[in-house]
Every structure is written in C-alpha cells, then in structure tokens.
Amino acid sequence: MLSMAPFRLLTIALAHLTLAAAQISSWSPETGKLGNATIVENNPPGVTYIATLPTDSASNIRGTISATANLDGIGVKLTVNFTNFPTAGGPFAYHLHANPVSPDGNCNSTLGHLDPFIRGESTTCNKSIPQTCQVGDLSGKHGKITSDPFSTVYVEEFASTFMGVGSFFGNRSLVIHDVNKTRLTCANFTMEQPDGPKSSTNSSSPIPFTGHASRLHAAISISWLLLVGFLLI
C-alpha cells in the first residue's frame, strides 16, 4: 500500500502556493501607471526640509512641517505642528504638492498632489497599503487633521530628500485643504542648513517599485522548492 505521507505533504505545499498567490492578487488594488510607489532607501542622512505656513495670508492657520532623512536613508521622519484651524470645514487634509507656491502666495499655483507614479486621486488612498497611494497624500496615509492644535510624528517611507527622483519634495510645497478640498493655506519647503542660507533643488523621474514584489517572489520560490522536495520523498 502506498504511504499517504507524500500526499499530505503535497497538500501542505499547495496550500503555501495558494497563500502566496492570494497575497499577490490582493497586494495592490490600486497602483499608478508606473507601478506602486517606491520605498526610498538612499535619502542623505540628516538632511532636513521644512515648510512654514505664512503669517501674512488670509488664513489664520499657523505651523510647520519638517522632514528629516533617517540615518539609514530609508524614508523621512515628519514632524507636524499646526494650529488655529477654522471651527468648521474639517477634518482637514494636508499634502505634498507638485509645484512650489508662486511669489504671490496663490495656493492654486502648486497644481496637484506629488504623484510621480501617476496614480491619480479618483480612488481614495488605502492607508493599509501605502505604496498604492500618491506619494504626496500624507493625510491619506497617516491620518487627517482632527484636532486643534494638531501635532504628530511619523516616518514616511515614500518621500525623498534625494535630488533627482520624482519623490523628491525639497523644491515643492505643502497645502492644507478643508473637507471640500478648498485650499486654505500653503508653503514652500526649504532646506535647513546649520551655517548657510536655506535652499531647494530640482526633481526628475521616479524609480520602479521592487520591494514587496521581491519578497513575494521569494515566498513563492520557497514554496516551489518545498513542493519539489516533498514529491521526491
């Protein structure tokens, strides 16, 4: 009589393959035309950019958002402090926008959200799968402004302080919106330099996303190896 052990092992291996396939099929429900956003791994350590909301605008909202590259180069640490929000019109959203604010302070000059992977805004960001969101959709990934004053600190893995990639925000802007997407206030990012003037620089094309796909492919490869090994028993 043939042993049932190989068949049990085969069943287990097939279960592994099914799980890996399910992970792939559910991983990216909404991606950009250029794929998912890339986890930035080459940010210059310690480089800081800050956007300070203007005090001479029609809005009473005040505050800053600063972004410092992590020491390991992966993503940036964002420190957010805002206050004096309107009593109506919330919860408020805030985003990195593609263009800087024009000299006249017009927030419409910033164009749309920073979106180097061309995802678009038609589908709401799913913060549980942040690589499928627009790079600039900070409140979509980390939560809207629901208190006054509002303060939070978090790591944003997909924003870059490295010049030359599409996710670089150092020469771009921050915009705060009300619940109807009206632009309430905005500010440009500038580089914080200990012994010199503030500055900002240029951006270019994004790099392709590979991180999660590589991990899933590795999981499938292991499952196939298990399957082959079981069949040879």
Backbone as CSV, one residue per row, in Angstrom:
resi,resn,N_x,N_y,N_z,CA_x,CA_y,CA_z,C_x,C_y,C_z
1,MET,0.840,-1.193,0.000,0.000,0.000,0.000,0.879,1.248,0.000
2,LEU,0.532,2.236,-0.836,1.301,3.458,-0.904,1.104,4.280,0.365
3,SER,2.210,4.876,0.832,2.134,5.724,2.011,1.361,7.002,1.678
4,MET,0.575,7.478,2.647,-0.187,8.709,2.443,0.631,9.952,2.758
5,ALA,1.834,9.773,3.361,2.635,10.935,3.771,2.943,11.874,2.619
6,PRO,3.406,11.384,1.441,3.708,12.311,0.346,2.512,13.136,-0.080
7,PHE,1.309,12.542,-0.020,0.110,13.262,-0.432,-0.235,14.362,0.574
8,ARG,-0.024,14.084,1.862,-0.253,15.121,2.874,0.721,16.278,2.673
9,LEU,1.991,15.933,2.412,2.996,16.963,2.194,2.689,17.770,0.942
10,LEU,2.195,17.097,-0.095,1.818,17.787,-1.314,0.700,18.781,-1.036
11,THR,-0.253,18.374,-0.220,-1.363,19.257,0.141,-0.867,20.501,0.856
12,ILE,0.104,20.317,1.767,0.665,21.447,2.505,1.372,22.401,1.557
13,ALA,2.166,21.836,0.619,2.896,22.677,-0.331,1.948,23.475,-1.208
14,LEU,0.879,22.838,-1.668,-0.100,23.538,-2.485,-0.782,24.646,-1.699
15,ALA,-0.977,24.431,-0.410,-1.574,25.471,0.435,-0.664,26.682,0.511
16,HIS,0.660,26.421,0.599,1.624,27.525,0.612,1.535,28.319,-0.682
17,LEU,1.448,27.622,-1.798,1.375,28.295,-3.093,0.096,29.114,-3.220
18,THR,-0.999,28.571,-2.742,-2.278,29.277,-2.792,-2.217,30.558,-1.979
19,LEU,-1.591,30.478,-0.774,-1.466,31.649,0.075,-0.613,32.712,-0.590
20,ALA,0.512,32.306,-1.187,1.391,33.263,-1.853,0.677,33.937,-3.019
21,ALA,-0.086,33.152,-3.795,-0.828,33.717,-4.927,-1.888,34.701,-4.456
22,ALA,-2.527,34.383,-3.330,-3.549,35.278,-2.786,-2.935,36.591,-2.330
23,GLN,-1.717,36.510,-1.746,-1.040,37.731,-1.327,-0.755,38.636,-2.512
24,ILE,-0.323,38.041,-3.619,-0.012,38.831,-4.810,-1.269,39.471,-5.370
25,SER,-2.351,38.702,-5.458,-3.575,39.210,-6.076,-4.215,40.318,-5.250
26,SER,-3.969,40.335,-3.917,-4.597,41.343,-3.071,-3.648,42.464,-2.679
27,TRP,-2.394,42.388,-3.149,-1.396,43.330,-2.647,-1.623,44.753,-3.156
28,SER,-2.001,44.919,-4.401,-2.066,46.253,-4.990,-3.406,46.517,-5.671
29,PRO,-4.442,46.826,-4.914,-5.743,47.063,-5.532,-5.782,48.317,-6.400
30,GLU,-4.856,49.252,-6.168,-4.833,50.479,-6.966,-3.393,50.942,-7.093
31,THR,-2.840,50.917,-8.280,-1.459,51.343,-8.481,-1.401,52.437,-9.531
32,GLY,-0.271,53.122,-9.590,-0.091,54.150,-10.596,0.229,53.549,-11.950
33,LYS,0.215,54.383,-12.970,0.553,53.919,-14.315,1.997,53.428,-14.384
34,LEU,2.823,53.896,-13.468,4.220,53.461,-13.413,4.456,52.465,-12.286
35,GLY,3.374,51.876,-11.769,3.503,50.884,-10.701,3.285,51.486,-9.334
36,ASN,3.628,50.728,-8.305,3.494,51.190,-6.930,4.597,52.179,-6.575
37,ALA,4.363,52.957,-5.537,5.381,53.885,-5.058,6.571,53.113,-4.498
38,THR,7.741,53.696,-4.612,8.980,53.062,-4.193,9.382,53.494,-2.791
39,ILE,9.744,52.537,-1.950,10.330,52.867,-0.658,11.711,53.461,-0.914
40,VAL,11.911,54.693,-0.462,13.172,55.386,-0.732,14.245,54.899,0.239
41,GLU,15.369,54.459,-0.301,16.424,53.874,0.529,17.741,54.642,0.450
42,ASN,17.775,55.755,-0.284,19.039,56.467,-0.461,18.949,57.939,-0.067
43,ASN,18.084,58.260,0.899,17.999,59.641,1.355,19.286,60.045,2.074
44,PRO,19.813,61.234,1.808,21.021,61.695,2.502,20.748,61.809,4.009
45,PRO,21.445,61.068,4.857,21.156,61.070,6.301,21.225,62.461,6.911
46,GLY,20.212,62.780,7.709,20.214,64.023,8.461,19.753,65.256,7.725
47,VAL,19.553,65.189,6.416,19.097,66.352,5.655,17.660,66.695,6.064
48,THR,17.401,67.966,6.307,16.079,68.397,6.772,15.499,69.460,5.857
49,TYR,14.224,69.287,5.505,13.464,70.305,4.793,12.293,70.708,5.676
50,ILE,11.940,71.988,5.630,10.846,72.488,6.465,9.961,73.427,5.658
51,ALA,8.652,73.336,5.909,7.674,74.254,5.314,6.984,74.988,6.468
52,THR,7.041,76.304,6.436,6.440,77.137,7.482,5.266,77.909,6.894
53,LEU,4.084,77.712,7.452,2.896,78.379,6.932,3.019,79.886,7.095
54,PRO,2.551,80.656,6.115,2.726,82.117,6.143,1.859,82.784,7.200
55,THR,2.349,83.895,7.714,1.590,84.668,8.700,0.885,85.861,8.068
56,ASP,1.127,86.054,6.776,0.526,87.211,6.097,-0.544,86.806,5.090
57,SER,-1.099,85.610,5.253,-2.134,85.140,4.327,-3.514,85.372,4.922
58,ALA,-4.543,85.099,4.131,-5.920,85.267,4.600,-6.297,84.222,5.642
59,SER,-5.566,83.120,5.668,-5.845,82.050,6.623,-5.185,82.326,7.969
60,ASN,-5.831,81.888,9.037,-5.256,82.015,10.376,-4.460,80.784,10.789
61,ILE,-4.464,79.756,9.956,-3.742,78.525,10.285,-2.253,78.820,10.326
62,ARG,-1.594,78.327,11.352,-0.163,78.536,11.517,0.508,77.185,11.809
63,GLY,1.819,77.167,11.600,2.551,75.961,11.960,3.618,75.579,10.962
64,THR,4.226,74.429,11.206,5.319,73.936,10.366,5.203,72.432,10.181
65,ILE,5.849,71.961,9.135,6.079,70.536,8.944,7.531,70.393,8.532
66,SER,8.265,69.575,9.267,9.671,69.364,8.943,9.890,67.896,8.627
67,ALA,10.813,67.650,7.709,11.100,66.288,7.258,12.604,66.073,7.292
68,THR,13.031,65.087,8.065,14.450,64.786,8.211,14.720,63.367,7.754
69,ALA,15.692,63.209,6.880,16.040,61.885,6.381,16.555,61.009,7.527
70,ASN,16.081,59.769,7.596,16.532,58.850,8.626,17.999,58.482,8.425
71,LEU,18.646,58.091,9.498,20.071,57.777,9.434,20.368,56.588,8.528
72,ASP,19.401,55.677,8.381,19.609,54.533,7.490,19.250,54.859,6.044
73,GLY,18.819,56.105,5.788,18.491,56.525,4.433,17.127,56.111,3.952
74,ILE,16.380,55.363,4.769,15.067,54.860,4.357,13.979,55.826,4.822
75,GLY,13.338,56.488,3.875,12.250,57.392,4.190,12.692,58.623,4.958
76,VAL,11.684,59.363,5.441,11.941,60.585,6.212,11.048,60.601,7.452
77,LYS,11.560,61.218,8.497,10.773,61.425,9.716,10.091,62.775,9.614
78,LEU,8.769,62.767,9.661,7.990,64.001,9.556,7.496,64.436,10.929
79,THR,7.726,65.702,11.242,7.233,66.293,12.482,6.251,67.392,12.102
80,VAL,4.992,67.218,12.490,3.906,68.093,12.051,3.342,68.857,13.246
81,ASN,3.256,70.179,13.124,2.663,71.017,14.175,1.854,72.138,13.522
82,PHE,0.515,72.073,13.655,-0.375,73.082,13.097,-1.356,73.543,14.174
83,THR,-1.839,74.767,14.011,-2.812,75.302,14.973,-3.684,76.364,14.304
84,ASN,-4.722,76.797,15.026,-5.647,77.864,14.604,-6.497,77.483,13.391
85,PHE,-7.061,76.297,13.415,-7.927,75.868,12.316,-9.320,76.487,12.449
86,PRO,-10.024,76.617,11.325,-11.418,77.076,11.400,-12.263,76.112,12.230
87,THR,-13.308,76.625,12.843,-14.169,75.771,13.659,-15.037,74.857,12.808
88,ALA,-15.185,75.163,11.521,-15.947,74.323,10.598,-15.058,73.985,9.398
89,GLY,-15.459,72.929,8.683,-14.743,72.574,7.464,-13.792,71.396,7.586
90,GLY,-13.719,70.815,8.788,-12.834,69.666,8.975,-13.556,68.344,8.760
91,PRO,-12.844,67.221,8.823,-11.410,67.119,9.082,-10.593,67.667,7.909
92,PHE,-9.426,68.191,8.229,-8.594,68.847,7.231,-7.524,67.891,6.710
93,ALA,-7.236,68.032,5.426,-6.227,67.188,4.796,-4.988,68.024,4.486
94,TYR,-3.846,67.378,4.390,-2.620,68.081,4.001,-1.782,67.173,3.101
95,HIS,-1.176,67.786,2.101,-0.473,67.021,1.085,0.798,67.723,0.636
96,LEU,1.710,66.932,0.095,2.822,67.476,-0.672,2.292,67.733,-2.076
97,HIS,2.526,68.937,-2.610,2.058,69.266,-3.949,3.217,69.361,-4.935
98,ALA,2.890,69.203,-6.208,3.901,69.021,-7.247,4.748,70.264,-7.502
99,ASN,4.155,71.452,-7.389,4.864,72.695,-7.703,5.036,73.553,-6.453
100,PRO,5.990,74.453,-6.470,6.105,75.404,-5.359,5.004,76.460,-5.420
101,VAL,4.817,77.153,-4.311,3.869,78.258,-4.250,4.459,79.439,-5.023
102,SER,3.625,80.093,-5.824,4.081,81.243,-6.603,4.401,82.421,-5.678
103,PRO,5.181,83.402,-6.142,5.561,84.545,-5.301,4.374,85.313,-4.718
104,ASP,3.225,85.259,-5.392,2.061,85.990,-4.875,1.290,85.196,-3.825
105,GLY,1.768,83.984,-3.478,1.137,83.191,-2.430,-0.095,82.427,-2.848
106,ASN,-0.377,82.337,-4.147,-1.565,81.646,-4.644,-1.379,80.136,-4.535
107,CYS,-2.182,79.489,-3.697,-2.040,78.038,-3.478,-2.423,77.218,-4.705
108,ASN,-3.199,77.790,-5.621,-3.551,77.069,-6.841,-2.339,76.860,-7.751
109,SER,-1.301,77.643,-7.546,-0.095,77.506,-8.372,0.665,76.229,-8.074
110,THR,0.326,75.553,-6.985,1.043,74.326,-6.608,0.597,73.112,-7.408
111,LEU,-0.437,73.282,-8.228,-1.013,72.187,-9.026,-1.504,71.059,-8.127
112,GLY,-1.398,69.797,-8.584,-1.957,68.670,-7.831,-0.973,68.072,-6.847
113,HIS,-1.391,66.948,-6.249,-0.541,66.250,-5.287,0.717,65.721,-5.974
114,LEU,1.783,65.598,-5.204,3.002,64.963,-5.703,2.667,63.510,-6.043
115,ASP,2.782,63.149,-7.311,2.289,61.855,-7.780,3.175,61.321,-8.904
116,PRO,4.448,61.024,-8.612,5.380,60.621,-9.673,5.038,59.297,-10.335
117,PHE,4.220,58.476,-9.685,3.848,57.186,-10.272,2.497,57.243,-10.977
118,ILE,1.943,58.458,-11.091,0.726,58.739,-11.865,-0.435,57.851,-11.401
119,ARG,-0.736,57.926,-10.122,-1.850,57.162,-9.565,-3.175,57.869,-9.778
120,GLY,-3.187,59.194,-9.570,-4.432,59.934,-9.639,-5.154,59.971,-8.301
121,GLU,-6.232,60.754,-8.233,-6.964,60.950,-6.982,-8.374,60.366,-7.002
122,SER,-8.755,59.702,-8.082,-10.143,59.251,-8.204,-10.501,58.189,-7.172
123,THR,-9.535,57.389,-6.757,-9.775,56.362,-5.745,-9.126,56.781,-4.436
124,THR,-9.867,56.662,-3.332,-9.352,57.055,-2.023,-8.158,56.204,-1.633
125,CYS,-7.170,56.834,-1.022,-5.981,56.131,-0.543,-6.358,55.103,0.517
126,ASN,-5.802,53.906,0.393,-5.968,52.858,1.406,-4.698,52.849,2.257
127,LYS,-4.784,53.413,3.462,-3.581,53.584,4.262,-2.965,52.274,4.726
128,SER,-3.702,51.178,4.630,-3.125,49.877,4.980,-2.203,49.356,3.885
129,ILE,-2.276,49.955,2.695,-1.381,49.590,1.593,-0.794,50.901,1.054
130,PRO,0.071,51.570,1.819,0.503,52.933,1.483,1.252,53.056,0.164
131,GLN,1.876,51.981,-0.301,2.614,52.064,-1.569,1.678,52.247,-2.766
132,THR,0.385,52.032,-2.564,-0.575,52.245,-3.644,-1.168,53.652,-3.622
133,CYS,-0.778,54.474,-2.645,-1.279,55.842,-2.537,-0.344,56.800,-3.267
134,GLN,-0.825,58.006,-3.512,0.054,59.027,-4.052,1.157,59.332,-3.043
135,VAL,2.359,59.580,-3.535,3.467,59.911,-2.641,3.119,61.109,-1.767
136,GLY,2.458,62.111,-2.351,2.169,63.333,-1.615,0.964,63.297,-0.702
137,ASP,0.212,62.205,-0.693,-1.017,62.143,0.105,-0.689,61.773,1.557
138,LEU,-0.117,62.710,2.282,0.317,62.443,3.656,-0.854,62.131,4.580
139,SER,-1.909,62.924,4.527,-3.040,62.682,5.423,-3.801,61.420,5.042
140,GLY,-3.776,61.045,3.762,-4.409,59.796,3.360,-3.714,58.596,3.957
141,LYS,-2.389,58.664,4.076,-1.605,57.541,4.613,-1.458,57.585,6.128
142,HIS,-1.466,58.798,6.717,-1.131,58.925,8.140,-2.221,59.581,8.978
143,GLY,-3.342,59.935,8.361,-4.457,60.476,9.120,-4.671,61.963,8.917
144,LYS,-5.935,62.363,8.842,-6.283,63.774,8.649,-6.156,64.555,9.955
145,ILE,-6.265,65.860,9.822,-6.174,66.761,10.973,-7.542,66.812,11.650
146,THR,-7.604,66.307,12.876,-8.887,66.195,13.575,-8.883,66.921,14.921
147,SER,-7.804,67.643,15.223,-7.735,68.370,16.496,-7.050,69.716,16.267
148,ASP,-7.204,70.607,17.236,-6.578,71.925,17.165,-6.110,72.314,18.574
149,PRO,-4.803,72.388,18.797,-3.713,72.207,17.832,-3.560,70.747,17.419
150,PHE,-2.821,70.561,16.306,-2.584,69.222,15.775,-1.081,68.977,15.707
151,SER,-0.644,67.878,16.335,0.773,67.518,16.317,0.908,66.016,16.125
152,THR,1.851,65.625,15.293,2.115,64.207,15.087,3.524,64.026,14.532
153,VAL,4.068,62.842,14.756,5.393,62.489,14.233,5.290,61.089,13.647
154,TYR,5.802,60.902,12.447,5.767,59.583,11.820,6.842,59.491,10.743
155,VAL,7.060,58.272,10.267,8.018,58.039,9.181,7.252,57.836,7.889
156,GLU,7.596,58.592,6.880,7.025,58.460,5.536,8.094,57.813,4.647
157,GLU,7.850,56.554,4.256,8.866,55.773,3.549,9.004,56.136,2.077
158,PHE,8.022,56.833,1.516,7.987,57.013,0.062,8.389,58.414,-0.398
159,ALA,8.700,59.301,0.541,9.143,60.651,0.195,10.667,60.705,0.201
160,SER,11.214,61.553,-0.663,12.662,61.589,-0.837,13.252,62.976,-0.626
161,THR,14.405,62.993,0.043,15.205,64.216,0.153,16.418,64.137,-0.769
162,PHE,16.378,63.184,-1.687,17.478,62.983,-2.637,17.105,63.606,-3.979
163,MET,17.862,64.594,-4.403,17.582,65.270,-5.664,17.703,64.303,-6.838
164,GLY,16.784,64.424,-7.791,16.880,63.626,-8.999,15.863,62.515,-9.107
165,VAL,15.027,62.314,-8.080,13.967,61.309,-8.169,12.624,62.016,-8.080
166,GLY,11.593,61.394,-8.632,10.280,62.027,-8.674,9.662,62.246,-7.321
167,SER,10.072,61.457,-6.310,9.515,61.575,-4.968,10.199,62.660,-4.144
168,PHE,11.184,63.341,-4.722,11.860,64.438,-4.038,10.888,65.604,-3.864
169,PHE,10.817,66.153,-2.653,9.854,67.222,-2.371,10.523,68.533,-1.960
170,GLY,11.858,68.576,-1.981,12.571,69.734,-1.457,12.307,71.034,-2.190
171,ASN,11.896,70.955,-3.461,11.566,72.184,-4.204,10.064,72.283,-4.467
172,ARG,9.282,71.632,-3.622,7.828,71.608,-3.819,7.133,72.290,-2.635
173,SER,5.899,71.911,-2.366,5.125,72.672,-1.379,4.218,71.784,-0.553
174,LEU,3.718,72.357,0.524,2.705,71.757,1.382,1.423,72.552,1.231
175,VAL,0.285,71.857,1.121,-1.021,72.531,1.029,-1.978,71.891,2.030
176,ILE,-2.736,72.716,2.739,-3.778,72.240,3.655,-5.136,72.524,3.024
177,HIS,-6.031,71.522,3.038,-7.358,71.613,2.429,-8.436,71.421,3.497
178,ASP,-9.629,71.959,3.221,-10.763,71.617,4.063,-11.455,70.381,3.501
179,VAL,-12.567,69.993,4.112,-13.231,68.751,3.727,-13.744,68.794,2.289
180,ASN,-13.955,69.992,1.748,-14.421,70.151,0.365,-13.272,70.332,-0.628
181,LYS,-12.044,70.144,-0.154,-10.823,70.238,-0.951,-10.422,71.674,-1.282
182,THR,-11.083,72.647,-0.646,-10.660,74.031,-0.807,-9.280,74.212,-0.187
183,ARG,-8.407,74.917,-0.889,-7.046,75.131,-0.396,-7.037,76.312,0.574
184,LEU,-6.682,76.036,1.818,-6.762,77.044,2.864,-5.456,77.813,3.048
185,THR,-4.330,77.114,2.961,-3.033,77.753,3.124,-1.966,76.836,2.546
186,CYS,-0.790,77.398,2.297,0.263,76.620,1.647,1.617,77.240,1.938
187,ALA,2.671,76.456,1.743,4.026,76.955,1.994,5.027,76.111,1.230
188,ASN,6.139,76.736,0.851,7.216,76.023,0.171,8.152,75.360,1.168
189,PHE,8.768,74.263,0.737,9.816,73.626,1.521,11.151,74.294,1.242
190,THR,11.951,74.422,2.271,13.315,74.917,2.127,14.239,74.014,2.936
191,MET,15.481,73.909,2.498,16.444,73.078,3.215,16.986,73.830,4.421
192,GLU,17.036,73.136,5.558,17.619,73.706,6.753,19.120,73.446,6.741
193,GLN,19.905,74.512,6.716,21.356,74.398,6.725,21.910,75.089,7.962
194,PRO,22.718,74.399,8.769,23.202,74.965,10.034,23.973,76.267,9.864
195,ASP,24.785,76.380,8.810,25.666,77.539,8.686,25.525,78.247,7.347
196,GLY,24.336,78.237,6.786,24.179,78.871,5.491,22.738,79.180,5.199
197,PRO,22.472,79.763,4.028,21.097,80.117,3.652,20.267,78.890,3.334
198,LYS,18.948,79.034,3.394,18.049,77.966,3.009,18.056,77.821,1.497
199,SER,17.799,76.583,1.028,17.803,76.364,-0.414,16.902,75.208,-0.764
200,SER,16.566,75.074,-2.047,15.838,73.910,-2.550,16.347,73.621,-3.943
201,THR,16.019,72.417,-4.457,16.618,71.982,-5.713,15.615,71.333,-6.637
202,ASN,16.096,70.577,-7.626,15.258,70.060,-8.707,14.816,68.624,-8.491
203,SER,13.884,68.150,-9.341,13.405,66.771,-9.285,13.440,66.164,-10.666
204,SER,13.302,64.818,-10.725,13.280,64.131,-12.021,12.380,62.921,-11.951
205,SER,12.667,61.887,-12.732,11.770,60.744,-12.866,11.851,59.792,-11.680
206,PRO,10.748,59.067,-11.395,10.764,58.096,-10.302,11.511,56.832,-10.686
207,ILE,11.860,56.039,-9.680,12.475,54.743,-9.925,11.419,53.670,-9.693
208,PRO,11.526,52.510,-10.339,10.474,51.496,-10.243,10.396,50.860,-8.870
209,PHE,9.180,50.457,-8.492,8.957,49.789,-7.211,9.317,48.320,-7.335
210,THR,10.121,47.809,-6.381,10.503,46.394,-6.432,10.399,45.698,-5.092
211,GLY,10.347,46.434,-3.993,10.495,45.848,-2.667,9.539,44.724,-2.338
212,HIS,8.225,44.984,-2.346,7.267,43.966,-1.932,7.185,42.836,-2.942
213,ALA,7.313,43.144,-4.231,7.273,42.101,-5.244,8.404,41.119,-5.028
214,SER,9.593,41.602,-4.682,10.736,40.722,-4.462,10.471,39.797,-3.295
215,ARG,9.868,40.314,-2.221,9.596,39.480,-1.065,8.564,38.404,-1.389
216,LEU,7.538,38.739,-2.173,6.532,37.757,-2.523,7.090,36.708,-3.480
217,HIS,7.925,37.141,-4.419,8.533,36.173,-5.325,9.400,35.197,-4.565
218,ALA,10.090,35.687,-3.534,10.907,34.805,-2.726,10.042,33.774,-2.010
219,ALA,8.867,34.210,-1.523,7.965,33.284,-0.830,7.491,32.189,-1.767
220,ILE,7.180,32.558,-3.025,6.737,31.550,-3.989,7.860,30.583,-4.309
221,SER,9.086,31.096,-4.452,10.215,30.232,-4.772,10.426,29.198,-3.683
222,ILE,10.313,29.607,-2.418,10.463,28.663,-1.308,9.382,27.610,-1.356
223,SER,8.141,28.033,-1.662,7.040,27.067,-1.728,7.270,26.035,-2.823
224,TRP,7.748,26.479,-3.983,8.028,25.547,-5.064,9.137,24.578,-4.677
225,LEU,10.159,25.053,-3.978,11.223,24.166,-3.527,10.688,23.120,-2.555
226,LEU,9.798,23.557,-1.658,9.179,22.600,-0.742,8.380,21.545,-1.497
227,LEU,7.635,21.996,-2.516,6.824,21.082,-3.291,7.683,20.030,-3.986
228,VAL,8.761,20.473,-4.639,9.645,19.547,-5.338,10.270,18.565,-4.367
229,GLY,10.699,19.084,-3.193,11.314,18.204,-2.204,10.348,17.152,-1.700
230,PHE,9.096,17.521,-1.473,8.098,16.576,-0.981,7.809,15.493,-2.014
231,LEU,7.774,15.882,-3.288,7.472,14.913,-4.329,8.588,13.893,-4.516
232,LEU,9.804,14.275,-4.109,10.932,13.359,-4.235,11.059,12.410,-3.046
233,ILE,10.257,12.632,-2.013,10.329,11.744,-0.834,9.824,10.340,-1.183
